[in-house]
Amino acid sequence: MRVTSSDPSLVVPKELLLDFDKHQLKFEYDIKVGTKTGTFTITLTPAVGRAVEVQVTVK
């Protein structure tokens, strides 16, 4: 699964390899943020299917 962020201050991996036998509906992953505040979007794009956007708020 390809991962992109709407701002370079959010450090995300370029790709996630998920084990769907273990994580069918939920998974957790830590991201790193810089000093920039605001609401950002992380986009998860699977090889097949629609992309999912997640909103992240940094205060």
C-alpha distance matrix in Angstrom:
0.0 3.8 6.5 10.1 13.4 16.5 18.7 18.8 20.6 17.4 15.9 12.1 10.0 8.5 5.4 5.2 6.4 7.9 11.2 11.7 15.4 15.8 13.6 13.9 14.6 14.3 12.8 14.1 13.1 15.7 15.6 18.5 20.7 23.6 26.9 26.1 26.5 25.1 22.4 19.1 15.9 12.3 9.9 6.4 5.5 4.4 6.2 9.1 10.5 11.1 9.4 10.5 12.7 14.1 17.5 18.5 22.3 23.8 27.5
3.8 0.0 3.8 6.8 10.5 13.5 15.6 15.5 17.8 15.0 13.5 10.1 8.3 5.8 4.5 6.5 9.1 11.1 14.7 15.4 19.1 19.2 16.8 17.2 17.4 16.8 15.0 15.5 13.8 15.6 14.5 16.9 18.7 21.3 24.6 23.5 24.2 23.0 20.5 16.9 13.8 10.4 8.1 5.8 5.0 6.3 7.9 11.0 12.1 11.8 9.3 10.6 11.8 13.4 16.3 17.3 20.9 22.1 25.9
6.5 3.8 0.0 3.8 7.0 10.4 12.2 12.4 14.3 11.3 10.2 6.9 6.3 5.1 5.4 7.1 10.6 12.3 16.0 16.8 20.4 19.9 17.1 17.9 17.4 16.1 14.0 13.7 11.6 12.8 11.2 13.5 15.0 17.7 20.9 19.8 20.4 19.3 16.9 13.3 10.5 7.0 5.7 4.8 6.4 8.8 11.3 13.9 14.2 13.0 9.7 9.8 9.8 10.7 13.2 13.7 17.2 18.3 22.1
10.1 6.8 3.8 0.0 3.8 6.9 8.8 9.2 11.6 9.3 9.0 6.9 7.9 6.7 8.6 10.8 14.3 16.0 19.8 20.5 24.1 23.5 20.5 21.1 20.2 18.8 16.9 16.1 13.7 14.0 11.5 13.0 13.6 15.7 18.7 17.1 17.9 16.7 14.6 10.8 8.4 5.7 5.3 6.8 8.4 11.6 14.0 16.4 16.2 14.3 10.7 10.7 9.6 10.5 12.1 12.5 15.7 16.6 20.4
13.4 10.5 7.0 3.8 0.0 3.8 5.4 6.8 8.6 6.5 7.7 7.0 9.5 9.5 11.8 13.4 17.1 18.5 22.2 22.8 26.4 25.3 22.1 22.9 21.4 19.6 17.7 16.3 13.9 13.4 10.4 11.2 10.8 12.8 15.4 13.5 14.2 13.0 11.1 7.3 5.8 4.4 6.2 9.0 11.3 14.8 17.5 19.5 18.9 16.4 12.7 11.8 9.5 9.5 9.9 9.7 12.4 13.2 16.9
16.5 13.5 10.4 6.9 3.8 0.0 3.8 7.0 8.9 8.0 10.3 10.5 13.2 13.0 15.3 17.1 20.7 22.0 25.6 25.9 29.6 28.5 25.2 25.7 23.9 22.2 20.7 19.3 17.1 16.4 13.2 13.5 12.1 13.3 15.1 12.5 12.9 11.2 9.4 5.9 5.2 6.3 8.0 11.6 13.6 17.3 19.8 21.6 20.5 17.6 13.9 13.1 10.2 10.4 9.8 10.1 12.0 12.9 16.3
18.7 15.6 12.2 8.8 5.4 3.8 0.0 3.8 5.4 6.0 8.7 10.2 13.3 13.6 16.5 18.4 22.1 23.6 27.3 28.1 31.6 30.2 27.1 28.0 26.3 24.2 22.3 20.3 17.7 16.2 12.6 11.8 9.8 10.2 11.9 9.5 10.8 10.1 9.7 6.8 7.9 8.8 11.2 14.4 16.5 20.1 22.6 24.7 23.9 21.2 17.5 16.5 13.5 13.1 11.9 10.9 12.0 11.7 14.8
18.8 15.5 12.4 9.2 6.8 7.0 3.8 0.0 3.8 5.3 6.6 9.0 11.7 12.2 15.5 17.7 21.4 23.4 27.1 28.3 31.7 30.3 27.5 28.8 27.5 25.2 22.8 20.6 17.5 15.6 11.9 10.5 9.0 8.8 11.3 9.9 12.3 12.7 12.8 10.0 10.9 10.8 13.0 15.6 17.6 20.9 23.1 25.6 25.3 23.0 19.3 18.6 16.1 15.5 14.7 13.2 14.3 13.3 16.2
20.6 17.8 14.3 11.6 8.6 8.9 5.4 3.8 0.0 3.8 6.2 9.4 12.8 14.2 17.3 18.9 22.5 24.1 27.7 29.0 32.2 30.4 27.6 29.2 27.6 24.9 22.4 19.7 16.6 14.2 10.4 8.2 5.7 5.1 7.6 6.7 9.4 10.6 11.4 9.5 11.4 11.6 14.6 17.1 19.7 22.9 25.4 27.9 27.4 25.0 21.2 19.9 17.0 15.6 14.2 11.8 12.2 10.3 13.0
17.4 15.0 11.3 9.3 6.5 8.0 6.0 5.3 3.8 0.0 3.8 6.2 9.9 11.8 14.4 15.5 19.2 20.5 24.1 25.3 28.5 26.6 23.8 25.4 23.8 21.1 18.6 16.0 12.9 10.8 7.0 5.8 4.6 6.5 9.6 8.9 10.4 10.9 10.6 8.2 9.3 8.6 11.8 13.9 16.8 19.8 22.6 24.9 24.4 22.2 18.4 16.8 14.2 12.5 11.7 9.3 10.6 9.5 12.8
15.9 13.5 10.2 9.0 7.7 10.3 8.7 6.6 6.2 3.8 0.0 3.8 6.9 9.3 12.0 13.2 16.8 18.5 22.0 23.7 26.8 25.0 22.5 24.5 23.4 20.7 17.7 15.2 11.6 9.6 6.0 5.0 6.2 8.2 11.8 12.0 13.9 14.6 14.2 11.5 11.8 10.0 12.5 13.7 16.4 18.9 21.3 24.1 24.2 22.4 18.8 17.5 15.6 14.2 14.2 12.0 13.8 12.7 15.9
12.1 10.1 6.9 6.9 7.0 10.5 10.2 9.0 9.4 6.2 3.8 0.0 3.8 6.4 8.5 9.5 13.1 14.9 18.5 20.1 23.3 21.7 19.2 21.0 20.2 17.7 14.7 12.7 9.3 8.4 5.7 7.0 9.0 11.7 15.2 15.1 16.3 16.4 15.1 12.1 11.2 8.3 10.1 10.5 13.1 15.3 17.8 20.5 20.8 19.3 15.8 14.7 13.5 12.4 13.4 11.9 14.6 14.3 17.9
10.0 8.3 6.3 7.9 9.5 13.2 13.3 11.7 12.8 9.9 6.9 3.8 0.0 3.8 5.3 6.8 10.2 12.6 16.2 18.2 21.3 20.1 18.0 20.0 19.9 17.7 14.5 13.1 9.8 9.8 8.3 9.9 12.5 15.0 18.7 18.8 20.1 20.2 18.7 15.5 14.0 10.7 11.3 10.5 12.4 13.8 15.8 18.9 19.8 19.0 15.9 15.4 15.0 14.5 16.2 15.2 18.2 18.1 21.6
8.5 5.8 5.1 6.7 9.5 13.0 13.6 12.2 14.2 11.8 9.3 6.4 3.8 0.0 3.8 7.1 10.3 13.2 16.8 18.6 21.9 21.3 19.2 20.7 20.8 19.2 16.5 15.7 12.8 13.4 11.7 13.2 15.2 17.4 21.0 20.6 22.0 21.7 20.0 16.4 14.5 11.2 10.7 9.8 10.5 12.0 13.4 16.7 17.9 17.4 14.4 14.9 14.9 15.3 17.4 17.0 20.2 20.4 24.0
5.4 4.5 5.4 8.6 11.8 15.3 16.5 15.5 17.3 14.4 12.0 8.5 5.3 3.8 0.0 3.8 6.6 9.7 13.2 15.0 18.3 18.0 16.1 17.5 18.1 16.8 14.2 14.1 11.8 13.4 12.7 15.0 17.5 20.1 23.7 23.3 24.4 23.8 21.7 18.2 15.8 12.1 11.0 8.8 9.2 9.6 10.8 14.2 15.7 15.8 13.3 13.9 14.8 15.3 18.0 18.0 21.5 22.1 25.8
5.2 6.5 7.1 10.8 13.4 17.1 18.4 17.7 18.9 15.5 13.2 9.5 6.8 7.1 3.8 0.0 3.8 6.1 9.8 11.7 14.9 14.3 12.4 14.1 14.9 13.4 10.7 11.1 9.4 11.8 12.2 15.1 17.9 21.0 24.5 24.3 25.0 24.3 22.1 18.9 16.4 12.6 11.7 8.8 9.8 9.3 11.2 14.0 15.4 15.6 13.4 13.3 14.6 14.7 17.6 17.6 21.2 22.0 25.6
6.4 9.1 10.6 14.3 17.1 20.7 22.1 21.4 22.5 19.2 16.8 13.1 10.2 10.3 6.6 3.8 0.0 3.8 6.8 9.3 12.1 12.0 10.9 12.7 14.5 13.5 11.1 12.3 11.3 14.2 15.3 18.3 21.3 24.5 28.0 28.0 28.5 27.9 25.5 22.5 19.8 16.1 14.8 11.5 11.8 10.1 11.1 13.8 15.6 16.7 15.3 15.5 17.3 17.6 20.7 20.9 24.4 25.4 28.9
7.9 11.1 12.3 16.0 18.5 22.0 23.6 23.4 24.1 20.5 18.5 14.9 12.6 13.2 9.7 6.1 3.8 0.0 3.8 5.9 8.8 8.4 7.2 9.1 11.0 10.3 8.4 10.4 10.7 14.2 15.9 19.3 22.3 25.7 29.0 29.0 29.1 28.2 25.6 22.9 20.2 16.6 15.3 11.8 12.5 10.4 12.0 13.7 15.0 16.2 15.2 14.8 16.9 16.9 20.2 20.6 24.1 25.4 28.8
11.2 14.7 16.0 19.8 22.2 25.6 27.3 27.1 27.7 24.1 22.0 18.5 16.2 16.8 13.2 9.8 6.8 3.8 0.0 3.8 5.4 5.6 6.0 8.0 10.9 10.8 9.6 12.2 13.3 16.8 19.0 22.5 25.5 29.0 32.3 32.3 32.3 31.4 28.8 26.2 23.6 20.1 18.8 15.2 15.6 13.1 14.2 15.3 16.7 18.4 17.9 17.5 19.9 19.8 23.2 23.6 27.1 28.5 31.7
11.7 15.4 16.8 20.5 22.8 25.9 28.1 28.3 29.0 25.3 23.7 20.1 18.2 18.6 15.0 11.7 9.3 5.9 3.8 0.0 3.8 5.3 4.7 4.8 8.2 9.4 9.5 12.9 14.7 18.4 20.5 24.2 26.9 30.5 33.6 33.3 32.9 31.6 28.7 26.3 23.4 20.1 18.5 14.9 15.1 12.3 13.6 13.8 14.6 16.4 16.6 16.1 18.9 19.1 22.6 23.6 27.1 29.0 32.2
15.4 19.1 20.4 24.1 26.4 29.6 31.6 31.7 32.2 28.5 26.8 23.3 21.3 21.9 18.3 14.9 12.1 8.8 5.4 3.8 0.0 3.8 5.9 6.3 10.0 11.2 11.6 15.0 17.0 20.7 23.2 26.9 29.8 33.4 36.5 36.4 35.9 34.8 31.9 29.7 26.9 23.7 22.2 18.7 18.9 16.0 17.0 17.0 17.9 19.9 20.3 19.7 22.5 22.4 25.8 26.6 30.0 31.8 34.9
15.8 19.2 19.9 23.5 25.3 28.5 30.2 30.3 30.4 26.6 25.0 21.7 20.1 21.3 18.0 14.3 12.0 8.4 5.6 5.3 3.8 0.0 3.8 6.2 9.1 9.1 9.1 12.1 14.4 18.0 20.9 24.4 27.4 31.1 34.0 34.2 33.7 32.7 30.0 28.1 25.6 22.5 21.7 18.4 19.4 17.0 18.6 19.0 19.6 21.0 20.7 19.5 21.8 21.1 24.2 24.6 27.8 29.3 32.2
13.6 16.8 17.1 20.5 22.1 25.2 27.1 27.5 27.6 23.8 22.5 19.2 18.0 19.2 16.1 12.4 10.9 7.2 6.0 4.7 5.9 3.8 0.0 3.8 5.8 5.6 5.9 9.4 12.0 15.7 18.3 22.0 24.7 28.5 31.3 31.2 30.5 29.3 26.5 24.5 22.0 19.0 18.3 15.1 16.4 14.5 16.7 16.9 17.0 17.9 17.4 15.9 18.1 17.4 20.5 21.1 24.3 26.1 29.1
13.9 17.2 17.9 21.1 22.9 25.7 28.0 28.8 29.2 25.4 24.5 21.0 20.0 20.7 17.5 14.1 12.7 9.1 8.0 4.8 6.3 6.2 3.8 0.0 3.8 6.2 8.1 11.9 14.6 18.3 20.6 24.4 26.7 30.5 33.2 32.7 31.7 30.2 27.0 25.1 22.3 19.5 18.2 15.0 15.8 13.6 15.7 15.1 14.8 15.9 16.1 14.8 17.5 17.3 20.6 21.9 25.2 27.5 30.5
14.6 17.4 17.4 20.2 21.4 23.9 26.3 27.5 27.6 23.8 23.4 20.2 19.9 20.8 18.1 14.9 14.5 11.0 10.9 8.2 10.0 9.1 5.8 3.8 0.0 3.8 7.1 10.7 13.7 17.2 19.3 23.0 25.0 28.8 31.2 30.5 29.2 27.4 24.2 22.6 20.0 17.6 16.7 14.0 15.5 14.1 16.8 16.1 14.9 15.1 15.0 13.0 15.2 14.6 17.8 19.2 22.4 24.9 27.7
14.3 16.8 16.1 18.8 19.6 22.2 24.2 25.2 24.9 21.1 20.7 17.7 17.7 19.2 16.8 13.4 13.5 10.3 10.8 9.4 11.2 9.1 5.6 6.2 3.8 0.0 3.8 7.0 10.3 13.7 16.0 19.7 21.9 25.6 28.0 27.6 26.4 24.9 22.0 20.5 18.3 15.9 15.7 13.4 15.6 14.8 17.9 17.9 16.9 16.6 15.6 13.1 14.5 13.1 15.9 16.7 19.7 21.9 24.7
12.8 15.0 14.0 16.9 17.7 20.7 22.3 22.8 22.4 18.6 17.7 14.7 14.5 16.5 14.2 10.7 11.1 8.4 9.6 9.5 11.6 9.1 5.9 8.1 7.1 3.8 0.0 3.8 6.8 10.4 13.0 16.7 19.2 23.0 25.6 25.5 24.7 23.7 21.1 19.4 17.3 14.5 14.7 12.4 14.9 14.3 17.4 18.2 17.7 17.5 15.9 13.5 14.5 12.9 15.5 15.6 18.7 20.3 23.3
14.1 15.5 13.7 16.1 16.3 19.3 20.3 20.6 19.7 16.0 15.2 12.7 13.1 15.7 14.1 11.1 12.3 10.4 12.2 12.9 15.0 12.1 9.4 11.9 10.7 7.0 3.8 0.0 3.8 6.9 9.8 13.4 16.0 19.7 22.3 22.6 21.9 21.3 19.1 17.6 16.1 13.5 14.6 13.0 16.1 16.3 19.5 20.7 20.3 19.5 17.3 14.7 14.8 12.4 14.4 13.6 16.3 17.4 20.2
13.1 13.8 11.6 13.7 13.9 17.1 17.7 17.5 16.6 12.9 11.6 9.3 9.8 12.8 11.8 9.4 11.3 10.7 13.3 14.7 17.0 14.4 12.0 14.6 13.7 10.3 6.8 3.8 0.0 3.8 6.5 10.1 13.0 16.7 19.6 20.1 19.9 19.7 17.9 16.0 14.8 11.9 13.4 12.1 15.3 16.0 19.0 20.9 20.8 19.9 17.2 14.9 14.5 12.3 13.9 12.6 15.3 15.9 18.9
15.7 15.6 12.8 14.0 13.4 16.4 16.2 15.6 14.2 10.8 9.6 8.4 9.8 13.4 13.4 11.8 14.2 14.2 16.8 18.4 20.7 18.0 15.7 18.3 17.2 13.7 10.4 6.9 3.8 0.0 3.8 6.8 9.9 13.5 16.3 17.2 17.3 17.7 16.5 14.9 14.6 12.2 14.6 14.2 17.5 18.7 21.8 23.9 23.7 22.5 19.4 17.0 15.9 13.2 14.0 11.7 13.8 13.5 16.3
15.6 14.5 11.2 11.5 10.4 13.2 12.6 11.9 10.4 7.0 6.0 5.7 8.3 11.7 12.7 12.2 15.3 15.9 19.0 20.5 23.2 20.9 18.3 20.6 19.3 16.0 13.0 9.8 6.5 3.8 0.0 3.8 6.6 10.2 13.3 13.9 14.4 14.9 14.0 12.1 12.1 10.0 12.8 13.2 16.6 18.5 21.5 23.8 23.5 22.0 18.5 16.4 14.7 12.2 12.4 9.9 11.9 11.2 14.4
18.5 16.9 13.5 13.0 11.2 13.5 11.8 10.5 8.2 5.8 5.0 7.0 9.9 13.2 15.0 15.1 18.3 19.3 22.5 24.2 26.9 24.4 22.0 24.4 23.0 19.7 16.7 13.4 10.1 6.8 3.8 0.0 3.8 6.9 10.2 11.4 12.7 14.0 14.1 12.5 13.5 12.1 15.2 16.2 19.4 21.6 24.4 26.9 26.7 24.9 21.3 19.3 17.2 14.8 14.3 11.2 12.2 10.4 13.1
20.7 18.7 15.0 13.6 10.8 12.1 9.8 9.0 5.7 4.6 6.2 9.0 12.5 15.2 17.5 17.9 21.3 22.3 25.5 26.9 29.8 27.4 24.7 26.7 25.0 21.9 19.2 16.0 13.0 9.9 6.6 3.8 0.0 3.8 6.8 7.7 9.0 10.8 11.5 10.4 12.3 12.0 15.5 17.3 20.6 23.2 26.2 28.5 27.9 25.7 22.0 19.9 17.2 14.8 13.3 10.0 10.1 7.7 10.2
23.6 21.3 17.7 15.7 12.8 13.3 10.2 8.8 5.1 6.5 8.2 11.7 15.0 17.4 20.1 21.0 24.5 25.7 29.0 30.5 33.4 31.1 28.5 30.5 28.8 25.6 23.0 19.7 16.7 13.5 10.2 6.9 3.8 0.0 3.8 5.6 8.3 10.9 12.7 12.0 14.5 14.7 18.2 20.3 23.4 26.2 29.0 31.4 30.9 28.6 24.8 22.9 20.0 17.8 16.0 12.7 12.0 9.0 10.6
26.9 24.6 20.9 18.7 15.4 15.1 11.9 11.3 7.6 9.6 11.8 15.2 18.7 21.0 23.7 24.5 28.0 29.0 32.3 33.6 36.5 34.0 31.3 33.2 31.2 28.0 25.6 22.3 19.6 16.3 13.3 10.2 6.8 3.8 0.0 3.8 6.4 9.9 12.6 13.0 16.1 17.1 20.7 23.1 26.2 29.2 32.1 34.3 33.6 31.0 27.3 25.2 22.0 19.6 17.1 13.8 12.1 8.5 8.8
26.1 23.5 19.8 17.1 13.5 12.5 9.5 9.9 6.7 8.9 12.0 15.1 18.8 20.6 23.3 24.3 28.0 29.0 32.3 33.3 36.4 34.2 31.2 32.7 30.5 27.6 25.5 22.6 20.1 17.2 13.9 11.4 7.7 5.6 3.8 0.0 3.8 6.8 9.7 10.2 13.6 15.2 18.7 21.6 24.6 27.9 30.8 32.8 31.8 28.9 25.2 23.2 19.8 17.7 15.0 12.1 10.3 7.4 8.2
26.5 24.2 20.4 17.9 14.2 12.9 10.8 12.3 9.4 10.4 13.9 16.3 20.1 22.0 24.4 25.0 28.5 29.1 32.3 32.9 35.9 33.7 30.5 31.7 29.2 26.4 24.7 21.9 19.9 17.3 14.4 12.7 9.0 8.3 6.4 3.8 0.0 3.8 7.2 9.0 12.7 14.9 18.5 21.5 24.6 27.9 31.1 32.7 31.3 28.3 24.7 22.3 18.7 16.2 13.0 10.2 7.5 4.9 5.2
25.1 23.0 19.3 16.7 13.0 11.2 10.1 12.7 10.6 10.9 14.6 16.4 20.2 21.7 23.8 24.3 27.9 28.2 31.4 31.6 34.8 32.7 29.3 30.2 27.4 24.9 23.7 21.3 19.7 17.7 14.9 14.0 10.8 10.9 9.9 6.8 3.8 0.0 3.8 6.4 10.2 13.0 16.4 19.6 22.7 26.0 29.3 30.6 28.8 25.6 22.1 19.7 16.0 13.8 10.3 8.3 5.7 5.3 6.6
22.4 20.5 16.9 14.6 11.1 9.4 9.7 12.8 11.4 10.6 14.2 15.1 18.7 20.0 21.7 22.1 25.5 25.6 28.8 28.7 31.9 30.0 26.5 27.0 24.2 22.0 21.1 19.1 17.9 16.5 14.0 14.1 11.5 12.7 12.6 9.7 7.2 3.8 0.0 3.8 7.0 10.2 13.3 16.5 19.6 22.9 26.3 27.3 25.3 22.1 18.7 16.1 12.4 10.2 6.7 5.6 4.3 6.3 8.8
19.1 16.9 13.3 10.8 7.3 5.9 6.8 10.0 9.5 8.2 11.5 12.1 15.5 16.4 18.2 18.9 22.5 22.9 26.2 26.3 29.7 28.1 24.5 25.1 22.6 20.5 19.4 17.6 16.0 14.9 12.1 12.5 10.4 12.0 13.0 10.2 9.0 6.4 3.8 0.0 3.8 6.8 10.0 13.3 16.3 19.7 22.9 24.1 22.5 19.4 15.8 13.6 9.9 8.3 5.7 5.1 6.3 8.0 11.3
15.9 13.8 10.5 8.4 5.8 5.2 7.9 10.9 11.4 9.3 11.8 11.2 14.0 14.5 15.8 16.4 19.8 20.2 23.6 23.4 26.9 25.6 22.0 22.3 20.0 18.3 17.3 16.1 14.8 14.6 12.1 13.5 12.3 14.5 16.1 13.6 12.7 10.2 7.0 3.8 0.0 3.8 6.4 9.8 12.7 16.1 19.3 20.4 18.7 15.6 12.0 9.9 6.3 5.6 4.7 6.1 8.8 11.0 14.6
12.3 10.4 7.0 5.7 4.4 6.3 8.8 10.8 11.6 8.6 10.0 8.3 10.7 11.2 12.1 12.6 16.1 16.6 20.1 20.1 23.7 22.5 19.0 19.5 17.6 15.9 14.5 13.5 11.9 12.2 10.0 12.1 12.0 14.7 17.1 15.2 14.9 13.0 10.2 6.8 3.8 0.0 3.8 6.6 9.8 13.1 16.4 17.8 16.6 14.0 10.2 8.3 5.7 5.2 6.4 7.3 10.8 12.6 16.4
9.9 8.1 5.7 5.3 6.2 8.0 11.2 13.0 14.6 11.8 12.5 10.1 11.3 10.7 11.0 11.7 14.8 15.3 18.8 18.5 22.2 21.7 18.3 18.2 16.7 15.7 14.7 14.6 13.4 14.6 12.8 15.2 15.5 18.2 20.7 18.7 18.5 16.4 13.3 10.0 6.4 3.8 0.0 3.8 6.3 9.8 13.0 14.3 13.0 10.4 6.6 5.7 4.5 6.4 8.9 10.7 14.3 16.4 20.1
6.4 5.8 4.8 6.8 9.0 11.6 14.4 15.6 17.1 13.9 13.7 10.5 10.5 9.8 8.8 8.8 11.5 11.8 15.2 14.9 18.7 18.4 15.1 15.0 14.0 13.4 12.4 13.0 12.1 14.2 13.2 16.2 17.3 20.3 23.1 21.6 21.5 19.6 16.5 13.3 9.8 6.6 3.8 0.0 3.8 6.5 10.0 11.4 10.6 8.9 5.6 5.1 6.3 8.0 11.4 13.0 16.8 18.8 22.6
5.5 5.0 6.4 8.4 11.3 13.6 16.5 17.6 19.7 16.8 16.4 13.1 12.4 10.5 9.2 9.8 11.8 12.5 15.6 15.1 18.9 19.4 16.4 15.8 15.5 15.6 14.9 16.1 15.3 17.5 16.6 19.4 20.6 23.4 26.2 24.6 24.6 22.7 19.6 16.3 12.7 9.8 6.3 3.8 0.0 3.8 6.7 8.2 7.9 6.9 4.4 6.5 8.7 11.3 14.6 16.6 20.3 22.4 26.1
4.4 6.3 8.8 11.6 14.8 17.3 20.1 20.9 22.9 19.8 18.9 15.3 13.8 12.0 9.6 9.3 10.1 10.4 13.1 12.3 16.0 17.0 14.5 13.6 14.1 14.8 14.3 16.3 16.0 18.7 18.5 21.6 23.2 26.2 29.2 27.9 27.9 26.0 22.9 19.7 16.1 13.1 9.8 6.5 3.8 0.0 3.8 5.3 6.2 7.0 6.4 8.5 11.6 13.9 17.5 19.4 23.2 25.3 29.0
6.2 7.9 11.3 14.0 17.5 19.8 22.6 23.1 25.4 22.6 21.3 17.8 15.8 13.4 10.8 11.2 11.1 12.0 14.2 13.6 17.0 18.6 16.7 15.7 16.8 17.9 17.4 19.5 19.0 21.8 21.5 24.4 26.2 29.0 32.1 30.8 31.1 29.3 26.3 22.9 19.3 16.4 13.0 10.0 6.7 3.8 0.0 3.8 6.8 8.9 9.3 12.0 15.1 17.6 21.1 23.0 26.8 28.7 32.5
9.1 11.0 13.9 16.4 19.5 21.6 24.7 25.6 27.9 24.9 24.1 20.5 18.9 16.7 14.2 14.0 13.8 13.7 15.3 13.8 17.0 19.0 16.9 15.1 16.1 17.9 18.2 20.7 20.9 23.9 23.8 26.9 28.5 31.4 34.3 32.8 32.7 30.6 27.3 24.1 20.4 17.8 14.3 11.4 8.2 5.3 3.8 0.0 3.8 7.0 8.9 11.8 15.3 18.1 21.7 24.0 27.8 30.1 33.8
10.5 12.1 14.2 16.2 18.9 20.5 23.9 25.3 27.4 24.4 24.2 20.8 19.8 17.9 15.7 15.4 15.6 15.0 16.7 14.6 17.9 19.6 17.0 14.8 14.9 16.9 17.7 20.3 20.8 23.7 23.5 26.7 27.9 30.9 33.6 31.8 31.3 28.8 25.3 22.5 18.7 16.6 13.0 10.6 7.9 6.2 6.8 3.8 0.0 3.8 6.7 9.4 13.0 16.0 19.5 22.3 26.0 28.6 32.2
11.1 11.8 13.0 14.3 16.4 17.6 21.2 23.0 25.0 22.2 22.4 19.3 19.0 17.4 15.8 15.6 16.7 16.2 18.4 16.4 19.9 21.0 17.9 15.9 15.1 16.6 17.5 19.5 19.9 22.5 22.0 24.9 25.7 28.6 31.0 28.9 28.3 25.6 22.1 19.4 15.6 14.0 10.4 8.9 6.9 7.0 8.9 7.0 3.8 0.0 3.8 6.5 9.8 13.1 16.5 19.5 23.0 25.8 29.4
9.4 9.3 9.7 10.7 12.7 13.9 17.5 19.3 21.2 18.4 18.8 15.8 15.9 14.4 13.3 13.4 15.3 15.2 17.9 16.6 20.3 20.7 17.4 16.1 15.0 15.6 15.9 17.3 17.2 19.4 18.5 21.3 22.0 24.8 27.3 25.2 24.7 22.1 18.7 15.8 12.0 10.2 6.6 5.6 4.4 6.4 9.3 8.9 6.7 3.8 0.0 3.8 6.7 10.0 13.3 16.1 19.7 22.3 25.9
10.5 10.6 9.8 10.7 11.8 13.1 16.5 18.6 19.9 16.8 17.5 14.7 15.4 14.9 13.9 13.3 15.5 14.8 17.5 16.1 19.7 19.5 15.9 14.8 13.0 13.1 13.5 14.7 14.9 17.0 16.4 19.3 19.9 22.9 25.2 23.2 22.3 19.7 16.1 13.6 9.9 8.3 5.7 5.1 6.5 8.5 12.0 11.8 9.4 6.5 3.8 0.0 3.8 6.7 10.1 13.0 16.6 19.5 23.0
12.7 11.8 9.8 9.6 9.5 10.2 13.5 16.1 17.0 14.2 15.6 13.5 15.0 14.9 14.8 14.6 17.3 16.9 19.9 18.9 22.5 21.8 18.1 17.5 15.2 14.5 14.5 14.8 14.5 15.9 14.7 17.2 17.2 20.0 22.0 19.8 18.7 16.0 12.4 9.9 6.3 5.7 4.5 6.3 8.7 11.6 15.1 15.3 13.0 9.8 6.7 3.8 0.0 3.8 6.7 9.8 13.2 16.1 19.6
14.1 13.4 10.7 10.5 9.5 10.4 13.1 15.5 15.6 12.5 14.2 12.4 14.5 15.3 15.3 14.7 17.6 16.9 19.8 19.1 22.4 21.1 17.4 17.3 14.6 13.1 12.9 12.4 12.3 13.2 12.2 14.8 14.8 17.8 19.6 17.7 16.2 13.8 10.2 8.3 5.6 5.2 6.4 8.0 11.3 13.9 17.6 18.1 16.0 13.1 10.0 6.7 3.8 0.0 3.8 6.5 10.0 13.0 16.4
17.5 16.3 13.2 12.1 9.9 9.8 11.9 14.7 14.2 11.7 14.2 13.4 16.2 17.4 18.0 17.6 20.7 20.2 23.2 22.6 25.8 24.2 20.5 20.6 17.8 15.9 15.5 14.4 13.9 14.0 12.4 14.3 13.3 16.0 17.1 15.0 13.0 10.3 6.7 5.7 4.7 6.4 8.9 11.4 14.6 17.5 21.1 21.7 19.5 16.5 13.3 10.1 6.7 3.8 0.0 3.8 6.7 10.0 13.2
18.5 17.3 13.7 12.5 9.7 10.1 10.9 13.2 11.8 9.3 12.0 11.9 15.2 17.0 18.0 17.6 20.9 20.6 23.6 23.6 26.6 24.6 21.1 21.9 19.2 16.7 15.6 13.6 12.6 11.7 9.9 11.2 10.0 12.7 13.8 12.1 10.2 8.3 5.6 5.1 6.1 7.3 10.7 13.0 16.6 19.4 23.0 24.0 22.3 19.5 16.1 13.0 9.8 6.5 3.8 0.0 3.8 6.5 10.0
22.3 20.9 17.2 15.7 12.4 12.0 12.0 14.3 12.2 10.6 13.8 14.6 18.2 20.2 21.5 21.2 24.4 24.1 27.1 27.1 30.0 27.8 24.3 25.2 22.4 19.7 18.7 16.3 15.3 13.8 11.9 12.2 10.1 12.0 12.1 10.3 7.5 5.7 4.3 6.3 8.8 10.8 14.3 16.8 20.3 23.2 26.8 27.8 26.0 23.0 19.7 16.6 13.2 10.0 6.7 3.8 0.0 3.8 6.5
23.8 22.1 18.3 16.6 13.2 12.9 11.7 13.3 10.3 9.5 12.7 14.3 18.1 20.4 22.1 22.0 25.4 25.4 28.5 29.0 31.8 29.3 26.1 27.5 24.9 21.9 20.3 17.4 15.9 13.5 11.2 10.4 7.7 9.0 8.5 7.4 4.9 5.3 6.3 8.0 11.0 12.6 16.4 18.8 22.4 25.3 28.7 30.1 28.6 25.8 22.3 19.5 16.1 13.0 10.0 6.5 3.8 0.0 3.8
27.5 25.9 22.1 20.4 16.9 16.3 14.8 16.2 13.0 12.8 15.9 17.9 21.6 24.0 25.8 25.6 28.9 28.8 31.7 32.2 34.9 32.2 29.1 30.5 27.7 24.7 23.3 20.2 18.9 16.3 14.4 13.1 10.2 10.6 8.8 8.2 5.2 6.6 8.8 11.3 14.6 16.4 20.1 22.6 26.1 29.0 32.5 33.8 32.2 29.4 25.9 23.0 19.6 16.4 13.2 10.0 6.5 3.8 0.0
